[in-house]
Amino acid sequence: MEKGWKFVGKFERGRKECLAIECIVAVPDLKEARAIASKKLIGADVITATELSRAQVKALDLKEGDVRLMTSPKRP
């Protein structure tokens, strides 16, 4: 497995607190990964991307093509 991408979608409209959802995509190509993440994070006000190294993807136990969604931990 090569690198992957972590996308964080922030949903702010109509909420007292911002909701952040992480979408981790185990695809090395940014354009392809962004297309997958944008379908999973529909309605997000802001989506940011961070490249994940091979070691980070391996630590998450992902195989190429896997997609994982999770809520981000609350930040004070």
C-alpha positions in Angstrom: 0.0 0.0 0.0 1.2 3.4 -0.9 0.1 6.7 0.7 -3.4 7.7 1.4 -5.4 10.9 2.2 -7.3 12.1 5.2 -10.1 14.6 4.5 -11.8 16.5 7.3 -15.3 17.9 6.5 -16.6 20.6 8.8 -20.3 21.1 9.1 -21.2 24.5 10.7 -24.6 25.6 9.3 -27.4 25.6 11.8 -25.3 24.1 14.6 -24.2 25.5 17.9 -21.0 23.5 17.7 -19.1 22.6 14.5 -19.3 18.9 13.6 -16.1 17.5 12.0 -16.1 14.1 10.2 -12.9 12.5 9.0 -12.9 10.5 5.8 -9.7 8.4 5.3 -9.2 7.2 1.7 -6.5 4.6 1.0 -5.9 5.7 -2.6 -2.6 7.3 -3.6 -4.0 9.6 -6.3 -5.3 12.9 -4.8 -7.8 13.6 -7.5 -9.4 10.1 -7.2 -9.3 10.3 -3.4 -10.9 13.8 -3.4 -13.8 12.5 -5.6 -14.5 9.6 -3.2 -14.3 11.9 -0.1 -16.5 14.6 -1.6 -19.3 12.0 -2.1 -19.0 10.9 1.5 -18.8 14.4 3.0 -21.7 15.9 1.0 -22.9 19.1 2.6 -19.7 20.0 4.4 -19.0 23.7 4.6 -15.2 23.1 4.4 -13.2 20.1 3.4 -9.4 20.0 4.0 -7.0 17.3 2.8 -3.9 15.9 4.5 -1.5 13.4 2.9 -0.9 10.2 4.9 2.3 8.3 4.7 2.5 4.6 3.9 3.3 4.0 7.6 0.2 5.9 8.7 -2.0 4.0 6.3 -0.5 0.7 7.5 -1.1 1.7 11.2 -4.8 2.2 10.4 -4.9 -1.3 8.9 -6.2 -0.1 5.5 -5.9 -1.8 2.2 -5.8 0.1 -1.1 -9.2 1.4 -2.0 -10.6 1.3 1.6 -12.6 4.2 2.9 -13.2 4.9 6.6 -15.4 7.5 8.2 -15.2 8.7 11.8 -16.1 11.7 13.8 -13.2 13.8 14.9 -12.4 13.9 18.6 -13.8 17.0 20.4 -11.3 19.7 20.8 -11.6 22.2 23.7 
